[in-house]
Amino acid sequence: MRWKYKISDIDIQKIDYAFLNDFELFLRTERLCNNNSAVKYIRNLGKVIRICIANGWIQKDPFVNYHSKIKEVTRVFLNESEMSAISSKNFNNKGWKILYCTTHTTKISNMIKIDTKPIF
């Protein structure tokens, strides 16, 4: 809000369609959010707005004409040679061992001794 309105907080009743467009532009340009991240932030704001409408704190829904879509993301998976390169790597750091375990079916307790010290 400091970006355009030069304030740190805004009254919920002053949120309108123009604010939503400005907020989306801020997320994309200043915060460098991709489409899906920006849409998620806007949708979370929409949940707050619906709660405010249900409680009677605001009367007009600024999301009436606002539309945004999540873009389908094509995920790239590791191929067999990349997986074997990772599998053959010697992981000395506990954090890397845990990361390895999350991408394989290896139990963390089989690779490292679990203790109460921070991992990183």
N, C-alpha and C positions, 0 to 999 in steps of 0.2 A: 504494500500500500504506500510505502514511502516512495516507491518507484514513480508513481504517477500522482497520487493524491497528497503526498507529503505528510501523511499521518501514520501512526503506528497501529491504530485500531479504527474500525468503522462500525457504526450503528447497524444492526442487522436489518433495520427497516430501510436503510439507504442502499441496500444491495439491489441492483436492477440488472436488466439485460446488458446494458453498456458495461457495467462492472464485471459481469461474467466474461465478456469478450476481452476486456482489458486484463483480467486475471489470467485467462488462457494465454494471451499474448505474452504476459510477464513470465509465465511458466515455461513457455517455449523459447523465449529469447534470453531472459536474464538468468533463469534457473537451468536452462539447457535441457529441459525435459523433452523426451520424444513424445510422439502422439499419444501412445497408450498411457504413459505416466501422467501426462497433462489431463487426459480424459478421466483417469481415476481420481485425481485431485478434485476436479470439477464435480464428479459424481459424489464424492464424499461431502463436498460443500452442499450439494443438493439434498443429501440426507439430513443435514443440519437445518436447511431451509424447510423441509417437510415437517420436521419436529416443531419448528417455530410456528408454522401454519396450523398444525394440530393443536398447539397450545394457545393459539389466538394472539401470538406476539406480533405476527405480521398478517396482513390480509391478502396481499397480492403475491403470486408465485412468479419470481423472475425467470424461472426455467420454462415458462409456457412455450415460448418460441425458440428456445435454445436447443440445438441438436449437435451431438458429437458422436462419433463412431470409433470403436476400437478396431484397429487395423490388424488383420491376421498376420502373425509373425511366423515365418518359416524358420524352424530351428535347424541348426546344422549339428549333426552328431559326429563324434569321432569315428574314424574308420579303424580297421583292424590294426594297421601299422602304428597309428597314433596311440591306440590303447596299449599295444605291446611296449611302445617306447615309454609310456607312463608307468606301466607295470614293472619294467626293468630298472626304473630310477630308484636310487638309494635315498630314502627319506630320513634325514637325521632330525629334523625339526618336528616337534609334536603337532604343530598346526598343519604342516604338510601331510603328516600321517593321517590326521583326522579328515582332511580334504580328500585324500586318496580313498579312505574308507567310505566316504559319502558317495563316491562315484563307482564303487565296487561292492560286492557282497561280503566284504571282510568286516568282522567285528572290530571295533576300536580297541576293545580290551585284549584282543589277540595281538595287536601291533605294539601297544604301548602300555606302560603301567600307569593307571589312572591315579592322579594325586590331586590335592587341592590347590596347587600352585596355578597361576594364570598360564594359559597356553601360549600366548604371544607376548 
